[in-house]
């Protein structure tokens, strides 16, 4: 009887040690896998969800709230109430609230999505000829029509609100480096 109790006790200790070892290994693997996650991977499952973003700009952070409509490798698009959309460069993002608890697998955004960077999206705004508010990191907001996109800058024509950017109506123009951009809001 005593031998059976001893073997049973040893077997339980062995199983408990194996379970603890497995649990430690799972926790270690989870930490290692989390180390490979990018912000893009955290945000991708939240496309379509309501989010609140804090952005660099002005003397304090700017807050934008709305539905996360789309995102790319270095940008995200937030649809505010109404028909206003805000294009946010990833570099101006400070924090996001409203993400899901799950993450996408790193590197599974696809080759096309990986190449659609901020320049490509802003070029779409140039083609659209929409009047935009361009907020700078220092807090200034420029309003006008985007004219051109370079490798690391955009050009904006200032003109009277409600009018098209005709040569005679353009008052002046701004060249804005992408590094100085907080967001672009299009109504």
C-alpha positions in Angstrom: 0.0 0.0 0.0 2.7 2.4 0.9 4.6 1.8 -2.4 1.4 2.6 -4.4 0.9 5.8 -2.5 4.6 6.8 -3.0 4.4 6.1 -6.8 1.1 8.0 -7.1 2.5 10.9 -5.2 5.6 10.9 -7.5 3.5 10.7 -10.6 1.4 13.7 -9.4 4.6 15.7 -8.7 5.9 14.8 -12.1 2.7 15.9 -13.8 2.6 19.2 -11.8 6.2 19.9 -12.8 5.5 19.2 -16.5 2.4 21.4 -16.4 4.4 24.3 -14.8 7.2 23.9 -17.3 4.7 23.9 -20.2 3.0 27.0 -18.7 6.4 28.8 -18.4 7.3 27.9 -22.0 3.9 29.2 -23.3 4.3 32.5 -21.4 7.9 32.8 -22.8 6.8 32.1 -26.4 3.9 34.6 -26.0 6.4 37.3 -24.9 8.7 36.5 -27.8 5.9 36.5 -30.4 4.6 39.9 -29.0 8.1 41.3 -29.5 7.6 40.9 -33.3 4.2 42.7 -33.4 4.2 46.1 -35.0 1.6 48.9 -34.4 0.2 48.0 -37.8 -0.4 44.5 -36.7 -2.2 45.7 -33.5 -4.4 48.1 -35.5 -5.3 45.9 -38.5 -8.1 43.9 -36.6 -9.6 47.2 -35.5 -10.5 48.4 -39.0 -14.1 49.4 -38.8 -14.1 50.0 -35.0 -14.4 53.3 -33.1 -11.1 54.6 -32.0 -9.7 57.6 -30.3 -6.2 58.8 -31.5 -3.9 61.2 -29.8 -1.6 63.0 -32.2 1.4 65.2 -32.0 0.6 68.8 -32.7 0.5 72.2 -31.0 1.4 72.7 -27.4 -0.5 69.5 -26.4 -1.7 66.4 -28.1 -4.6 66.6 -30.6 -7.5 64.1 -30.2 -9.3 62.6 -33.1 -12.3 60.2 -32.6 -14.0 58.2 -35.3 -14.1 54.9 -37.1 -10.8 53.4 -38.2 -11.6 53.1 -42.0 -8.3 52.0 -43.4 -4.6 51.8 -42.7 -1.3 51.3 -44.4 2.3 50.9 -43.4 2.8 54.5 -42.4 -0.7 56.0 -42.3 -4.2 55.5 -41.0 -7.6 56.9 -42.0 -10.2 57.9 -39.4 -13.8 58.7 -40.5 -15.3 61.3 -38.1 -19.0 61.9 -37.8 -20.5 63.1 -41.0 -18.4 62.8 -44.1 -15.1 64.1 -42.7 -12.1 61.9 -43.1 -8.7 62.4 -41.3 -5.5 61.0 -42.8 -3.0 60.5 -40.1 0.7 59.9 -40.7 1.9 57.1 -38.4 4.8 59.3 -37.3 2.3 61.8 -35.7 0.4 59.1 -33.8 1.0 59.1 -30.0 -1.6 56.7 -28.7 -4.8 54.8 -29.7 -7.7 53.7 -27.6 -10.3 51.2 -28.8 -8.1 48.5 -30.3 -9.3 44.9 -30.0 -7.5 42.4 -27.8 -6.3 40.4 -30.8 -3.5 41.3 -33.2 -2.9 40.4 -36.8 0.0 38.2 -37.8 3.1 40.2 -38.6 3.8 40.7 -42.3 0.4 39.5 -43.5 -0.8 42.8 -44.9 0.1 41.7 -48.5 2.6 43.1 -51.0 0.3 45.8 -52.3 -0.7 47.1 -48.9 3.0 47.1 -47.9 3.8 49.4 -50.8 0.8 51.9 -50.4 2.6 54.4 -48.2 1.5 57.9 -47.2 2.8 59.4 -50.5 0.4 57.2 -52.5 -2.6 58.1 -50.4 -1.8 61.8 -50.5 -1.5 61.6 -54.3 -5.0 60.3 -54.3 -6.1 63.5 -52.6 -4.2 65.5 -55.2 -6.1 63.7 -58.0 -9.4 64.3 -56.1 -8.7 68.1 -55.8 -10.6 68.3 -52.5 -10.2 71.2 -50.2 -8.2 70.0 -47.2 -7.1 71.3 -43.8 -3.4 70.4 -43.3 -2.4 70.4 -39.6 1.2 70.8 -38.8 3.0 69.5 -35.8 3.6 73.0 -34.4 -0.2 73.6 -34.3 -0.8 75.7 -37.4 -3.5 74.6 -39.8 -3.3 75.4 -43.5 -6.3 75.2 -45.7 -6.4 74.7 -49.5 -6.0 72.2 -52.3 -3.2 69.8 -52.5 -1.2 70.3 -55.7 1.7 68.0 -55.7 3.4 65.2 -53.7 7.2 64.7 -53.7 9.3 62.0 -52.1 9.1 63.7 -48.6 6.8 66.7 -49.0 3.5 67.9 -50.3 2.5 71.3 -51.8 -0.7 73.1 -50.9 -2.3 76.0 -52.8 -4.2 78.5 -50.5 -7.3 80.0 -52.1 -10.7 81.3 -50.9 -12.8 78.7 -49.3 -15.6 77.4 -51.5 -13.7 78.1 -54.7 -11.6 75.9 -56.8 -7.8 76.3 -56.9 -7.7 78.4 -60.2 -4.4 80.1 -60.9 -6.0 83.6 -60.5 -7.5 82.6 -57.1 -4.5 81.0 -55.5 -3.1 83.4 -52.9 0.0 81.5 -52.1 1.3 78.1 -51.6 3.0 76.0 -48.9 5.5 73.2 -49.2 5.1 70.9 -46.2 7.6 68.2 -45.3 5.9 64.9 -44.3 8.0 65.1 -41.1 6.0 68.2 -40.1 2.6 66.9 -40.8 0.1 66.1 -38.0 -2.9 65.2 -40.2 -4.9 66.0 -43.3 -8.6 66.5 -42.8 -10.9 66.3 -45.8 -14.6 67.1 -45.7 
